[in-house]
């Protein structure tokens, strides 16, 4: 009995094309709001998943442009409205790259607030200087005119797309993929067999640099894979 030979995936020869997309986010205010830490904790438990996404993943994109304050709205409110720097720092240490489900991300924030209130019972009902209004994002995916059939075209597409497309494929994608990865790394790994390039992309720090810097790092890694 003979077995047909399996032809390995050759680098630079993708199984399928990569279609670059971007996304628009339609912001809406939810029913949840908080004027104290107790109300904040209750709202964290009850708010829609879109609120957790909005105040973390979406704020992270804004943080890349502003470069001031904390990278999520929860930490910023804890500092500016509640004058709780310790809690703010704890909330700010939550790294969205460690989560592939909004429910797990929500649970982590709840855990942090619960632990803080257990240690600081006087802060439970202390009025905040400003009310926190929970918002949510409805995502609309928008195709671009950039399509990559080869690694060279992929590098060209990366140069041409906006940082909003980078955010969509590189940061927000892990919630869609349910993996500790991103659309770019998945395509490089699964369709081109470029395992090391995929790993290098996953190691890029999205917190200490701007989205433009992230984009440039991605391009450099892909260009090295072309050699």
SULHULIN-V20878 format. One record per run of one state. SS is the DSSP state (A for helix, B for strand, O for the rest). FROM is the first residue (numbers start at 1). TO is the last residue. If there is no record, write none. Layout:
ss=SS from=FROM to=TO
ss=SS from=FROM to=TO
//
This chain:
ss=O from=1 to=17
ss=B from=18 to=36
ss=A from=37 to=46
ss=O from=47 to=48
ss=A from=49 to=66
ss=O from=67 to=72
ss=A from=73 to=80
ss=O from=81 to=84
ss=A from=85 to=92
ss=O from=93 to=95
ss=A from=96 to=98
ss=O from=99 to=101
ss=A from=102 to=119
ss=O from=120 to=120
ss=A from=121 to=123
ss=O from=124 to=126
ss=B from=127 to=148
ss=O from=149 to=150
ss=A from=151 to=160
ss=O from=161 to=162
ss=A from=163 to=171
ss=O from=172 to=172
ss=A from=173 to=177
ss=O from=178 to=182
ss=A from=183 to=192
ss=O from=193 to=194
ss=A from=195 to=202
ss=O from=203 to=210
ss=A from=211 to=226
ss=O from=227 to=227
//
